[in-house]
């Protein structure tokens, strides 16, 4: 049985804390002159990206390299994927090279779970459609816990395009399992009704945002929109942009990137001392090192609640 990380919902609080604690040790490695450990020497990690990515792809690649794994990067452009090869055939072809892990990013929800059916390698979901982005949620929790010490009772507001965000769904689960209280805010058209079932409070207004300890800003995901959800970006910015007028002293501000300066968040806030955006990016490598390590070397397997993939 091989453990795969398809969703943060697989993880209880103990499993999340285990990854966060491991991430701390790998963050220390990242500060060394020689940033390598031999944990995955002789193993192969395949990065299979059907979507463009800068932060996620580069941090997974660095994570595998720093664990001493061999890395193979597959992109849609210039591969058999571009010629119409199915996900199943691509995964089975790559599996013939005996990889230990396949990291997959896809615009299709459920792609990671499907890939896990056709390989003996551990599969890591690096983002699938509007469904999930577990490692982003883990690095977000890691970043905020590092700053605050504990998330128990912490008030987190997630603001913006919740409807099209896989990050929002994963973050609500991760933050609440770590003891935080989560509020989702944005235009009514961008707040799907079912999102409340994840355990968050939902509001179309920012009136209570001063109560937040941390504000997590989401970008408008225009590439996933097939209809108009707001009158204009200018109108959206007027009512929902996180700017200096809406951020009180002491609040922390986060964003998964890429950032649209002047739309969902102002340049002044991005560059302020209250912004954790740079820390989130730096955390990406250490957290993804921890995920690969715990899936391939850790005992017991990382998945804890019966959603572990069995082949």
N, C-alpha and C positions, 0 to 999 in steps of 0.2 A: 504494500500500500504506500503510495507516494502522496505526501501532503502538497497541496497547492493553495495559493492565496488568491481567491477569486473575488472576495468581498470582505470588508471589515466586519460584517455581520457574523462571520465565522469565529470571531475572536471575542472571548469574554475579557473582563478587566485584567485578569491575571496574565492572559496571553499578550494583551497590549502592553502592559507594564514590562513584561519580559523583553519585548522588542525594544521598548524605550531604554531599558537598562543596558541592553546590549549595544544600542546606538551610542550611549554615552562612552562606552569603551572604544568604539570605532571612531568617535569624534576625536578622541585623544590621539588615535593613530593618524588621523588626518592632519594633526598639528606637528607631526614629526618631520624630520628632514627626509627620511625614507618612508614613504606612505604605503607600505605593503606589509601584509601578513600572509602566511602560507596556507591559510585555512582551506582554500579550494584549489590548491595546486593539483594539476592533472585533470581537472574537471572543465567542462565546456558550458558556457552560458550563451544562449542565442537570444538576441534582441530582434523581435519580429514586429516591425512598426508599419501599420497600414495607414497611419495618420502622421502628419508633420508634427514634430516636437523638438524643442530645444532642451528645456530643463530636464524633463523626464528621461529622454533617451540618453543624454550625455551623463546624467547622474547614475543611471543604471550601468552604463558602460564603465564609468570610473569605479563604481562600486565593485563590479566583477573583477576589474583589473587589480584593484587594491587588495582583493582577496586572493590574488594570484591565479585566477581562472583564465582559461583561453576564451576569447570573446569573438562571436560571429554576429555581425550586424546585417540585417536584411531589411531593405526598404522597398516600398511598392514600386517606385520608379527604378527601372533598370533591372528588375527581377522577373521571374516567371509569373509573379502575381499580376504584373502589368499586362501579361499575355492572357490573363483570364483563368489562371490556375486557382482551383478552389482552396479554401482554408484547410479542409481536410487533407487534400493532396500535398499542400505545402508543409503542413505539420508532420505528416507521415514521411515526407522526403527528408526534412530536417532531422527527424527522429532516427533516421538511418545512421546519422553521424554520432549517435549515442550522447546527446547533450544531457547534462544534469538538470538544467532548467531552461525553460523558454519563457521569455518576458514578452508579452503581447499587448499591443495597443491597436484598437480598431474603432471605426465609427459605428460599428454594429453592436448593440447591446447583446450580451450573451456570448460574444465571440471567444472570450477566455474560457468559459465553461465548456463550449463546444470543442475548443482546441484540447482541453484536458482529457477528452474522451478518446483522443487518437494518439496519445503519446504516453510513454512511461516516465517522461521527464516531469519535474515539478513545473507547474505553470503559474506565473505571476501576472495578475491583471494590472497592466499599466494604464488602464482607462478603456472602457468599452461603451461607446455611445453616450447616452444620458444615464447609464446604469450605475457605475461604480468606479472609484479611483482609490483603492485602499491604501496604497503607499503614500499618496498625497495626504490623506487623512492622518496617517501615522506620523508623518513629518510635521504636520500642523500641530498635533497634540504634543509631540516632542518639543517643538519650538516654544509653545506656550507654557508647558510644564517647566521647562528650563528657566523661563523668566519668572514664573509665579511660584514655583515649588510644588504646588498641588492644584488640581482643577476642581476639587470638591467645593461646590457652592459658587464657582465662578460663573458670571453672567456673560455669555457670548451671544452677540448679535451677528447673524449672517445676512448681508444686505445685497440685493441685486437680482440677477436673472437666475432664480432658483429653478424654474421650469426646465431649463436646458442644461443644468449643471450636474454632472456626476460627482463633482467635488462636494457640493452641498449635501447630497444624500449620504455620502460616506462620512463627512465631517459631523453631521448630526448624530450619527450612530457612535462614532469614536468619542466625541466630546461628552455625550450623555453617559456613556459607559464609564467614563473617567470621573463622573460626578458633577459635570457642569450643567448649567441650565441654558438651553438654546432657544433663541427667538429668531424666526425667519421673517425678513421684511423686504418688501418690494412692491411694484405695481401689481394690482389684483390679477392682471392677465399673465403675470409671470410667477404666480404662486399656485402650483397645482394642488387641488383639494386633498389628494391622498397623502400629501407630505406630512400632515399632522399625525398620521399613524406612526411616524418614526419617533414621536415623543417631544416634538418641538412646539412652541407657541408660535402662531402665525399672525402677522399684522401687516396691513397695507400702508402704515404710517410710520414715520420716524420720531414721533412725539416722545417716546420713552427711551430713546437711544442713549440719553445721558446716564441711564442706569447700567449700561454695559461696562464690563471690565475690559472686554476686547471686542473690536468690530472687525469682522471678516468680510471683505468686500469681494463681490463677484463681478466679472466683466459681462457685458452684453455679448452673448454668443451668436453673432449675426450669421455665422456659417451654418448654424443648426435651425435657423428660423425660416419658415416657408410662408409666413404671413406677418402682418404688422402687429406687434404686441404693444408698442408705445407710439404716440403721435410723431415723435422725433427724438433724436439723441439729445438735442438741446433741451427739450421738455423733460426728458428723463433726468438729465443733469440738474435741472432746476429743483426737482423735488427729491431726488435720491442720491445725488453725488455726495460722497463723504469728503468734506472739505474742512478748513480750519474753523468755520462757524459751527460745524456739527460735532467736532471732536473736542471734548473737554480735557483739561490737564489730567494726566494720570492714566488716560485710556490708552490701550495698545491697539495697533491697526495691522491687519494681515491681508494678504492677497495672494492667490495661487499663481498669478502670472499666466499669460502675458498681460501687462497692464495697459489700459487705454487712458493715458494721462488726459485729464480735463473732461473725461466722460463720467465713469463711475467713481473716480477718485481724483483729487487735485494733486498737482505736482508738489505743492507745499506740504501736503500730508505725507506723500510718498517719501520725501526727502527729510522728514522730521525725525527727531529722536524717538518719537513714539511708534515709528514704523518698524515692524519685525520682518519686512519683506526680504531683506538681504539675509537675515538669519534663517528664514525658511529655505531659501535657495541653498545656503551652506549646509543645512541639516539634511538635504536630500541624499547626499552621498552616504553619510553615516547611517541613516535609517534604512536605505536600500541595501547597504552592506549587511545590516542586522537581519533584514528579511531573508536575503539569500542564505546567510549563515544558518539562521534558525530553521529554514525549510530543508536545507541539505545536510546539516551537521547536528542541529539541535535535537535534544531528547527531553520530553516527548515531542511528537510532531506539532507544528505551530497551530494547525486548525484544531479546534477544541470542542465543537458542538454538534458533530455529526455531519457537517457539510464538507468534511474532507473528501477529496475525490478518490474514489476507489476504482482501480482498473484490474 
